[in-house]
Amino acid sequence: VGQTRFQRGRALVGLGRVDEGRVAATRAIEEYAVEPHNQAKIRAWIDALPAEPRSGLSLRVP
């Protein structure tokens, strides 16, 4: 579920809806980061984003 939501956010960024995509991607990261074994996957997701929207996204573990 987290990866699907992140991919939706990434797609929105690709369509030029950067703010909406950033919010969707950030929410997916925050929900998925609860499980420690998912953190490497999340870092890979962030690295897969284009450079501009990636600024401001980070791995924040609740």
mmCIF file of the N, C-alpha and C atoms, coordinates in Angstrom:
data_MODEL
# 
_entry.id   MODEL 
# 
loop_
_atom_site.group_PDB 
_atom_site.id 
_atom_site.type_symbol 
_atom_site.label_atom_id 
_atom_site.label_alt_id 
_atom_site.label_comp_id 
_atom_site.label_asym_id 
_atom_site.label_entity_id 
_atom_site.label_seq_id 
_atom_site.pdbx_PDB_ins_code 
_atom_site.Cartn_x 
_atom_site.Cartn_y 
_atom_site.Cartn_z 
_atom_site.occupancy 
_atom_site.B_iso_or_equiv 
_atom_site.pdbx_formal_charge 
_atom_site.auth_seq_id 
_atom_site.auth_comp_id 
_atom_site.auth_asym_id 
_atom_site.auth_atom_id 
_atom_site.pdbx_PDB_model_num 
ATOM 1   N N  . VAL A 1 1  ? 0.831  -1.193 0.000   1.00 0.00 ? 1  VAL A N  1 
ATOM 2   C CA . VAL A 1 1  ? 0.000  0.000  0.000   1.00 0.00 ? 1  VAL A CA 1 
ATOM 3   C C  . VAL A 1 1  ? 0.872  1.253  0.000   1.00 0.00 ? 1  VAL A C  1 
ATOM 4   N N  . GLY A 1 2  ? 1.895  1.279  0.843   1.00 0.00 ? 2  GLY A N  1 
ATOM 5   C CA . GLY A 1 2  ? 2.774  2.447  0.900   1.00 0.00 ? 2  GLY A CA 1 
ATOM 6   C C  . GLY A 1 2  ? 3.452  2.729  -0.425  1.00 0.00 ? 2  GLY A C  1 
ATOM 7   N N  . GLN A 1 3  ? 3.925  1.692  -1.086  1.00 0.00 ? 3  GLN A N  1 
ATOM 8   C CA . GLN A 1 3  ? 4.614  1.889  -2.352  1.00 0.00 ? 3  GLN A CA 1 
ATOM 9   C C  . GLN A 1 3  ? 3.660  2.396  -3.425  1.00 0.00 ? 3  GLN A C  1 
ATOM 10  N N  . THR A 1 4  ? 2.440  1.877  -3.446  1.00 0.00 ? 4  THR A N  1 
ATOM 11  C CA . THR A 1 4  ? 1.449  2.329  -4.418  1.00 0.00 ? 4  THR A CA 1 
ATOM 12  C C  . THR A 1 4  ? 1.132  3.800  -4.210  1.00 0.00 ? 4  THR A C  1 
ATOM 13  N N  . ARG A 1 5  ? 0.958  4.197  -2.963  1.00 0.00 ? 5  ARG A N  1 
ATOM 14  C CA . ARG A 1 5  ? 0.694  5.613  -2.672  1.00 0.00 ? 5  ARG A CA 1 
ATOM 15  C C  . ARG A 1 5  ? 1.877  6.482  -3.073  1.00 0.00 ? 5  ARG A C  1 
ATOM 16  N N  . PHE A 1 6  ? 3.075  5.991  -2.816  1.00 0.00 ? 6  PHE A N  1 
ATOM 17  C CA . PHE A 1 6  ? 4.250  6.758  -3.191  1.00 0.00 ? 6  PHE A CA 1 
ATOM 18  C C  . PHE A 1 6  ? 4.319  6.910  -4.710  1.00 0.00 ? 6  PHE A C  1 
ATOM 19  N N  . GLN A 1 7  ? 4.041  5.845  -5.433  1.00 0.00 ? 7  GLN A N  1 
ATOM 20  C CA . GLN A 1 7  ? 4.079  5.897  -6.892  1.00 0.00 ? 7  GLN A CA 1 
ATOM 21  C C  . GLN A 1 7  ? 3.035  6.874  -7.422  1.00 0.00 ? 7  GLN A C  1 
ATOM 22  N N  . ARG A 1 8  ? 1.887  6.955  -6.765  1.00 0.00 ? 8  ARG A N  1 
ATOM 23  C CA . ARG A 1 8  ? 0.870  7.934  -7.158  1.00 0.00 ? 8  ARG A CA 1 
ATOM 24  C C  . ARG A 1 8  ? 1.423  9.348  -6.979  1.00 0.00 ? 8  ARG A C  1 
ATOM 25  N N  . GLY A 1 9  ? 2.074  9.587  -5.851  1.00 0.00 ? 9  GLY A N  1 
ATOM 26  C CA . GLY A 1 9  ? 2.685  10.890 -5.625  1.00 0.00 ? 9  GLY A CA 1 
ATOM 27  C C  . GLY A 1 9  ? 3.743  11.204 -6.666  1.00 0.00 ? 9  GLY A C  1 
ATOM 28  N N  . ARG A 1 10 ? 4.533  10.215 -6.999  1.00 0.00 ? 10 ARG A N  1 
ATOM 29  C CA . ARG A 1 10 ? 5.575  10.384 -8.011  1.00 0.00 ? 10 ARG A CA 1 
ATOM 30  C C  . ARG A 1 10 ? 4.952  10.697 -9.374  1.00 0.00 ? 10 ARG A C  1 
ATOM 31  N N  . ALA A 1 11 ? 3.846  10.028 -9.697  1.00 0.00 ? 11 ALA A N  1 
ATOM 32  C CA . ALA A 1 11 ? 3.163  10.289 -10.965 1.00 0.00 ? 11 ALA A CA 1 
ATOM 33  C C  . ALA A 1 11 ? 2.619  11.715 -11.007 1.00 0.00 ? 11 ALA A C  1 
ATOM 34  N N  . LEU A 1 12 ? 2.077  12.190 -9.896  1.00 0.00 ? 12 LEU A N  1 
ATOM 35  C CA . LEU A 1 12 ? 1.570  13.566 -9.835  1.00 0.00 ? 12 LEU A CA 1 
ATOM 36  C C  . LEU A 1 12 ? 2.698  14.566 -10.073 1.00 0.00 ? 12 LEU A C  1 
ATOM 37  N N  . VAL A 1 13 ? 3.851  14.293 -9.500  1.00 0.00 ? 13 VAL A N  1 
ATOM 38  C CA . VAL A 1 13 ? 5.008  15.162 -9.721  1.00 0.00 ? 13 VAL A CA 1 
ATOM 39  C C  . VAL A 1 13 ? 5.349  15.185 -11.205 1.00 0.00 ? 13 VAL A C  1 
ATOM 40  N N  . GLY A 1 14 ? 5.342  14.016 -11.820 1.00 0.00 ? 14 GLY A N  1 
ATOM 41  C CA . GLY A 1 14 ? 5.648  13.921 -13.247 1.00 0.00 ? 14 GLY A CA 1 
ATOM 42  C C  . GLY A 1 14 ? 4.655  14.670 -14.121 1.00 0.00 ? 14 GLY A C  1 
ATOM 43  N N  . LEU A 1 15 ? 3.427  14.813 -13.648 1.00 0.00 ? 15 LEU A N  1 
ATOM 44  C CA . LEU A 1 15 ? 2.395  15.547 -14.383 1.00 0.00 ? 15 LEU A CA 1 
ATOM 45  C C  . LEU A 1 15 ? 2.438  17.043 -14.102 1.00 0.00 ? 15 LEU A C  1 
ATOM 46  N N  . GLY A 1 16 ? 3.406  17.471 -13.304 1.00 0.00 ? 16 GLY A N  1 
ATOM 47  C CA . GLY A 1 16 ? 3.539  18.885 -12.986 1.00 0.00 ? 16 GLY A CA 1 
ATOM 48  C C  . GLY A 1 16 ? 2.767  19.309 -11.749 1.00 0.00 ? 16 GLY A C  1 
ATOM 49  N N  . ARG A 1 17 ? 2.138  18.375 -11.080 1.00 0.00 ? 17 ARG A N  1 
ATOM 50  C CA . ARG A 1 17 ? 1.390  18.689 -9.854  1.00 0.00 ? 17 ARG A CA 1 
ATOM 51  C C  . ARG A 1 17 ? 2.314  18.433 -8.663  1.00 0.00 ? 17 ARG A C  1 
ATOM 52  N N  . VAL A 1 18 ? 3.372  19.234 -8.604  1.00 0.00 ? 18 VAL A N  1 
ATOM 53  C CA . VAL A 1 18 ? 4.471  18.999 -7.674  1.00 0.00 ? 18 VAL A CA 1 
ATOM 54  C C  . VAL A 1 18 ? 4.036  19.039 -6.221  1.00 0.00 ? 18 VAL A C  1 
ATOM 55  N N  . ASP A 1 19 ? 3.303  20.065 -5.830  1.00 0.00 ? 19 ASP A N  1 
ATOM 56  C CA . ASP A 1 19 ? 2.899  20.180 -4.422  1.00 0.00 ? 19 ASP A CA 1 
ATOM 57  C C  . ASP A 1 19 ? 2.014  19.019 -3.990  1.00 0.00 ? 19 ASP A C  1 
ATOM 58  N N  . GLU A 1 20 ? 1.035  18.689 -4.810  1.00 0.00 ? 20 GLU A N  1 
ATOM 59  C CA . GLU A 1 20 ? 0.133  17.578 -4.493  1.00 0.00 ? 20 GLU A CA 1 
ATOM 60  C C  . GLU A 1 20 ? 0.899  16.252 -4.458  1.00 0.00 ? 20 GLU A C  1 
ATOM 61  N N  . GLY A 1 21 ? 1.816  16.083 -5.399  1.00 0.00 ? 21 GLY A N  1 
ATOM 62  C CA . GLY A 1 21 ? 2.623  14.871 -5.436  1.00 0.00 ? 21 GLY A CA 1 
ATOM 63  C C  . GLY A 1 21 ? 3.546  14.756 -4.243  1.00 0.00 ? 21 GLY A C  1 
ATOM 64  N N  . ARG A 1 22 ? 4.123  15.872 -3.843  1.00 0.00 ? 22 ARG A N  1 
ATOM 65  C CA . ARG A 1 22 ? 5.011  15.878 -2.683  1.00 0.00 ? 22 ARG A CA 1 
ATOM 66  C C  . ARG A 1 22 ? 4.252  15.489 -1.420  1.00 0.00 ? 22 ARG A C  1 
ATOM 67  N N  . VAL A 1 23 ? 3.040  16.007 -1.255  1.00 0.00 ? 23 VAL A N  1 
ATOM 68  C CA . VAL A 1 23 ? 2.219  15.664 -0.088  1.00 0.00 ? 23 VAL A CA 1 
ATOM 69  C C  . VAL A 1 23 ? 1.893  14.173 -0.088  1.00 0.00 ? 23 VAL A C  1 
ATOM 70  N N  . ALA A 1 24 ? 1.471  13.647 -1.227  1.00 0.00 ? 24 ALA A N  1 
ATOM 71  C CA . ALA A 1 24 ? 1.115  12.230 -1.317  1.00 0.00 ? 24 ALA A CA 1 
ATOM 72  C C  . ALA A 1 24 ? 2.328  11.347 -1.025  1.00 0.00 ? 24 ALA A C  1 
ATOM 73  N N  . ALA A 1 25 ? 3.473  11.703 -1.586  1.00 0.00 ? 25 ALA A N  1 
ATOM 74  C CA . ALA A 1 25 ? 4.683  10.917 -1.364  1.00 0.00 ? 25 ALA A CA 1 
ATOM 75  C C  . ALA A 1 25 ? 5.125  10.985 0.094   1.00 0.00 ? 25 ALA A C  1 
ATOM 76  N N  . THR A 1 26 ? 5.042  12.160 0.692   1.00 0.00 ? 26 THR A N  1 
ATOM 77  C CA . THR A 1 26 ? 5.448  12.315 2.089   1.00 0.00 ? 26 THR A CA 1 
ATOM 78  C C  . THR A 1 26 ? 4.550  11.503 3.017   1.00 0.00 ? 26 THR A C  1 
ATOM 79  N N  . ARG A 1 27 ? 3.250  11.524 2.775   1.00 0.00 ? 27 ARG A N  1 
ATOM 80  C CA . ARG A 1 27 ? 2.331  10.729 3.604   1.00 0.00 ? 27 ARG A CA 1 
ATOM 81  C C  . ARG A 1 27 ? 2.634  9.241  3.484   1.00 0.00 ? 27 ARG A C  1 
ATOM 82  N N  . ALA A 1 28 ? 2.893  8.783  2.273   1.00 0.00 ? 28 ALA A N  1 
ATOM 83  C CA . ALA A 1 28 ? 3.213  7.364  2.070   1.00 0.00 ? 28 ALA A CA 1 
ATOM 84  C C  . ALA A 1 28 ? 4.475  6.992  2.823   1.00 0.00 ? 28 ALA A C  1 
ATOM 85  N N  . ILE A 1 29 ? 5.475  7.861  2.762   1.00 0.00 ? 29 ILE A N  1 
ATOM 86  C CA . ILE A 1 29 ? 6.739  7.605  3.455   1.00 0.00 ? 29 ILE A CA 1 
ATOM 87  C C  . ILE A 1 29 ? 6.505  7.524  4.964   1.00 0.00 ? 29 ILE A C  1 
ATOM 88  N N  . GLU A 1 30 ? 5.764  8.479  5.502   1.00 0.00 ? 30 GLU A N  1 
ATOM 89  C CA . GLU A 1 30 ? 5.539  8.510  6.950   1.00 0.00 ? 30 GLU A CA 1 
ATOM 90  C C  . GLU A 1 30 ? 4.775  7.278  7.432   1.00 0.00 ? 30 GLU A C  1 
ATOM 91  N N  . GLU A 1 31 ? 3.786  6.827  6.661   1.00 0.00 ? 31 GLU A N  1 
ATOM 92  C CA . GLU A 1 31 ? 3.019  5.650  7.050   1.00 0.00 ? 31 GLU A CA 1 
ATOM 93  C C  . GLU A 1 31 ? 3.864  4.378  6.935   1.00 0.00 ? 31 GLU A C  1 
ATOM 94  N N  . TYR A 1 32 ? 4.657  4.284  5.898   1.00 0.00 ? 32 TYR A N  1 
ATOM 95  C CA . TYR A 1 32 ? 5.435  3.076  5.626   1.00 0.00 ? 32 TYR A CA 1 
ATOM 96  C C  . TYR A 1 32 ? 6.663  2.982  6.522   1.00 0.00 ? 32 TYR A C  1 
ATOM 97  N N  . ALA A 1 33 ? 7.144  4.122  7.004   1.00 0.00 ? 33 ALA A N  1 
ATOM 98  C CA . ALA A 1 33 ? 8.382  4.161  7.787   1.00 0.00 ? 33 ALA A CA 1 
ATOM 99  C C  . ALA A 1 33 ? 8.229  3.580  9.177   1.00 0.00 ? 33 ALA A C  1 
ATOM 100 N N  . VAL A 1 34 ? 7.009  3.295  9.588   1.00 0.00 ? 34 VAL A N  1 
ATOM 101 C CA . VAL A 1 34 ? 6.784  2.744  10.916  1.00 0.00 ? 34 VAL A CA 1 
ATOM 102 C C  . VAL A 1 34 ? 7.533  1.410  11.068  1.00 0.00 ? 34 VAL A C  1 
ATOM 103 N N  . GLU A 1 35 ? 7.628  0.653  9.995   1.00 0.00 ? 35 GLU A N  1 
ATOM 104 C CA . GLU A 1 35 ? 8.331  -0.630 10.013  1.00 0.00 ? 35 GLU A CA 1 
ATOM 105 C C  . GLU A 1 35 ? 9.803  -0.407 9.668   1.00 0.00 ? 35 GLU A C  1 
ATOM 106 N N  . PRO A 1 36 ? 10.714 -0.677 10.596  1.00 0.00 ? 36 PRO A N  1 
ATOM 107 C CA . PRO A 1 36 ? 12.137 -0.405 10.351  1.00 0.00 ? 36 PRO A CA 1 
ATOM 108 C C  . PRO A 1 36 ? 12.707 -1.092 9.102   1.00 0.00 ? 36 PRO A C  1 
ATOM 109 N N  . HIS A 1 37 ? 12.231 -2.285 8.772   1.00 0.00 ? 37 HIS A N  1 
ATOM 110 C CA . HIS A 1 37 ? 12.776 -2.982 7.605   1.00 0.00 ? 37 HIS A CA 1 
ATOM 111 C C  . HIS A 1 37 ? 12.371 -2.321 6.284   1.00 0.00 ? 37 HIS A C  1 
ATOM 112 N N  . ASN A 1 38 ? 11.462 -1.375 6.319   1.00 0.00 ? 38 ASN A N  1 
ATOM 113 C CA . ASN A 1 38 ? 11.039 -0.673 5.105   1.00 0.00 ? 38 ASN A CA 1 
ATOM 114 C C  . ASN A 1 38 ? 11.888 0.559  4.800   1.00 0.00 ? 38 ASN A C  1 
ATOM 115 N N  . GLN A 1 39 ? 12.750 0.965  5.712   1.00 0.00 ? 39 GLN A N  1 
ATOM 116 C CA . GLN A 1 39 ? 13.461 2.226  5.556   1.00 0.00 ? 39 GLN A CA 1 
ATOM 117 C C  . GLN A 1 39 ? 14.407 2.236  4.353   1.00 0.00 ? 39 GLN A C  1 
ATOM 118 N N  . ALA A 1 40 ? 15.040 1.121  4.031   1.00 0.00 ? 40 ALA A N  1 
ATOM 119 C CA . ALA A 1 40 ? 15.910 1.076  2.850   1.00 0.00 ? 40 ALA A CA 1 
ATOM 120 C C  . ALA A 1 40 ? 15.080 1.248  1.577   1.00 0.00 ? 40 ALA A C  1 
ATOM 121 N N  . LYS A 1 41 ? 13.907 0.657  1.545   1.00 0.00 ? 41 LYS A N  1 
ATOM 122 C CA . LYS A 1 41 ? 13.016 0.814  0.387   1.00 0.00 ? 41 LYS A CA 1 
ATOM 123 C C  . LYS A 1 41 ? 12.617 2.279  0.226   1.00 0.00 ? 41 LYS A C  1 
ATOM 124 N N  . ILE A 1 42 ? 12.320 2.924  1.341   1.00 0.00 ? 42 ILE A N  1 
ATOM 125 C CA . ILE A 1 42 ? 11.896 4.320  1.290   1.00 0.00 ? 42 ILE A CA 1 
ATOM 126 C C  . ILE A 1 42 ? 13.018 5.203  0.748   1.00 0.00 ? 42 ILE A C  1 
ATOM 127 N N  . ARG A 1 43 ? 14.226 4.965  1.194   1.00 0.00 ? 43 ARG A N  1 
ATOM 128 C CA . ARG A 1 43 ? 15.354 5.750  0.678   1.00 0.00 ? 43 ARG A CA 1 
ATOM 129 C C  . ARG A 1 43 ? 15.491 5.566  -0.835  1.00 0.00 ? 43 ARG A C  1 
ATOM 130 N N  . ALA A 1 44 ? 15.268 4.358  -1.315  1.00 0.00 ? 44 ALA A N  1 
ATOM 131 C CA . ALA A 1 44 ? 15.327 4.096  -2.756  1.00 0.00 ? 44 ALA A CA 1 
ATOM 132 C C  . ALA A 1 44 ? 14.207 4.846  -3.480  1.00 0.00 ? 44 ALA A C  1 
ATOM 133 N N  . TRP A 1 45 ? 13.005 4.903  -2.873  1.00 0.00 ? 45 TRP A N  1 
ATOM 134 C CA . TRP A 1 45 ? 11.910 5.649  -3.480  1.00 0.00 ? 45 TRP A CA 1 
ATOM 135 C C  . TRP A 1 45 ? 12.276 7.118  -3.614  1.00 0.00 ? 45 TRP A C  1 
ATOM 136 N N  . ILE A 1 46 ? 12.829 7.692  -2.543  1.00 0.00 ? 46 ILE A N  1 
ATOM 137 C CA . ILE A 1 46 ? 13.210 9.108  -2.558  1.00 0.00 ? 46 ILE A CA 1 
ATOM 138 C C  . ILE A 1 46 ? 14.264 9.351  -3.624  1.00 0.00 ? 46 ILE A C  1 
ATOM 139 N N  . ASP A 1 47 ? 15.244 8.468  -3.715  1.00 0.00 ? 47 ASP A N  1 
ATOM 140 C CA . ASP A 1 47 ? 16.294 8.622  -4.711  1.00 0.00 ? 47 ASP A CA 1 
ATOM 141 C C  . ASP A 1 47 ? 15.755 8.530  -6.132  1.00 0.00 ? 47 ASP A C  1 
ATOM 142 N N  . ALA A 1 48 ? 14.624 7.845  -6.325  1.00 0.00 ? 48 ALA A N  1 
ATOM 143 C CA . ALA A 1 48 ? 14.038 7.688  -7.651  1.00 0.00 ? 48 ALA A CA 1 
ATOM 144 C C  . ALA A 1 48 ? 13.270 8.934  -8.111  1.00 0.00 ? 48 ALA A C  1 
ATOM 145 N N  . LEU A 1 49 ? 12.996 9.856  -7.184  1.00 0.00 ? 49 LEU A N  1 
ATOM 146 C CA . LEU A 1 49 ? 12.293 11.086 -7.555  1.00 0.00 ? 49 LEU A CA 1 
ATOM 147 C C  . LEU A 1 49 ? 13.213 12.015 -8.335  1.00 0.00 ? 49 LEU A C  1 
ATOM 148 N N  . PRO A 1 50 ? 12.638 12.836 -9.198  1.00 0.00 ? 50 PRO A N  1 
ATOM 149 C CA . PRO A 1 50 ? 13.441 13.879 -9.840  1.00 0.00 ? 50 PRO A CA 1 
ATOM 150 C C  . PRO A 1 50 ? 14.039 14.789 -8.760  1.00 0.00 ? 50 PRO A C  1 
ATOM 151 N N  . ALA A 1 51 ? 15.169 15.385 -9.041  1.00 0.00 ? 51 ALA A N  1 
ATOM 152 C CA . ALA A 1 51 ? 15.914 16.157 -8.043  1.00 0.00 ? 51 ALA A CA 1 
ATOM 153 C C  . ALA A 1 51 ? 15.095 17.281 -7.408  1.00 0.00 ? 51 ALA A C  1 
ATOM 154 N N  . GLU A 1 52 ? 14.362 18.060 -8.189  1.00 0.00 ? 52 GLU A N  1 
ATOM 155 C CA . GLU A 1 52 ? 13.644 19.214 -7.647  1.00 0.00 ? 52 GLU A CA 1 
ATOM 156 C C  . GLU A 1 52 ? 12.589 18.816 -6.621  1.00 0.00 ? 52 GLU A C  1 
ATOM 157 N N  . PRO A 1 53 ? 11.654 17.917 -6.941  1.00 0.00 ? 53 PRO A N  1 
ATOM 158 C CA . PRO A 1 53 ? 10.650 17.571 -5.935  1.00 0.00 ? 53 PRO A CA 1 
ATOM 159 C C  . PRO A 1 53 ? 11.224 16.822 -4.740  1.00 0.00 ? 53 PRO A C  1 
ATOM 160 N N  . ARG A 1 54 ? 12.381 16.214 -4.915  1.00 0.00 ? 54 ARG A N  1 
ATOM 161 C CA . ARG A 1 54 ? 12.976 15.448 -3.823  1.00 0.00 ? 54 ARG A CA 1 
ATOM 162 C C  . ARG A 1 54 ? 13.397 16.370 -2.690  1.00 0.00 ? 54 ARG A C  1 
ATOM 163 N N  . SER A 1 55 ? 13.738 17.614 -2.994  1.00 0.00 ? 55 SER A N  1 
ATOM 164 C CA . SER A 1 55 ? 14.134 18.517 -1.925  1.00 0.00 ? 55 SER A CA 1 
ATOM 165 C C  . SER A 1 55 ? 12.964 18.690 -0.976  1.00 0.00 ? 55 SER A C  1 
ATOM 166 N N  . GLY A 1 56 ? 13.218 18.546 0.280   1.00 0.00 ? 56 GLY A N  1 
ATOM 167 C CA . GLY A 1 56 ? 12.175 18.659 1.280   1.00 0.00 ? 56 GLY A CA 1 
ATOM 168 C C  . GLY A 1 56 ? 11.605 17.325 1.715   1.00 0.00 ? 56 GLY A C  1 
ATOM 169 N N  . LEU A 1 57 ? 11.898 16.257 0.992   1.00 0.00 ? 57 LEU A N  1 
ATOM 170 C CA . LEU A 1 57 ? 11.457 14.931 1.407   1.00 0.00 ? 57 LEU A CA 1 
ATOM 171 C C  . LEU A 1 57 ? 12.583 14.268 2.173   1.00 0.00 ? 57 LEU A C  1 
ATOM 172 N N  . SER A 1 58 ? 12.238 13.712 3.288   1.00 0.00 ? 58 SER A N  1 
ATOM 173 C CA . SER A 1 58 ? 13.246 13.008 4.057   1.00 0.00 ? 58 SER A CA 1 
ATOM 174 C C  . SER A 1 58 ? 12.579 11.863 4.799   1.00 0.00 ? 58 SER A C  1 
ATOM 175 N N  . LEU A 1 59 ? 13.383 10.993 5.302   1.00 0.00 ? 59 LEU A N  1 
ATOM 176 C CA . LEU A 1 59 ? 12.874 9.855  6.051   1.00 0.00 ? 59 LEU A CA 1 
ATOM 177 C C  . LEU A 1 59 ? 12.684 10.284 7.491   1.00 0.00 ? 59 LEU A C  1 
ATOM 178 N N  . ARG A 1 60 ? 11.421 10.471 7.867   1.00 0.00 ? 60 ARG A N  1 
ATOM 179 C CA . ARG A 1 60 ? 11.100 10.856 9.247   1.00 0.00 ? 60 ARG A CA 1 
ATOM 180 C C  . ARG A 1 60 ? 10.361 9.693  9.879   1.00 0.00 ? 60 ARG A C  1 
ATOM 181 N N  . VAL A 1 61 ? 10.960 9.123  10.860  1.00 0.00 ? 61 VAL A N  1 
ATOM 182 C CA . VAL A 1 61 ? 10.337 7.985  11.534  1.00 0.00 ? 61 VAL A CA 1 
ATOM 183 C C  . VAL A 1 61 ? 9.563  8.500  12.730  1.00 0.00 ? 61 VAL A C  1 
ATOM 184 N N  . PRO A 1 62 ? 8.261  8.186  12.775  1.00 0.00 ? 62 PRO A N  1 
ATOM 185 C CA . PRO A 1 62 ? 7.447  8.691  13.888  1.00 0.00 ? 62 PRO A CA 1 
ATOM 186 C C  . PRO A 1 62 ? 7.873  8.118  15.222  1.00 0.00 ? 62 PRO A C  1 
# 
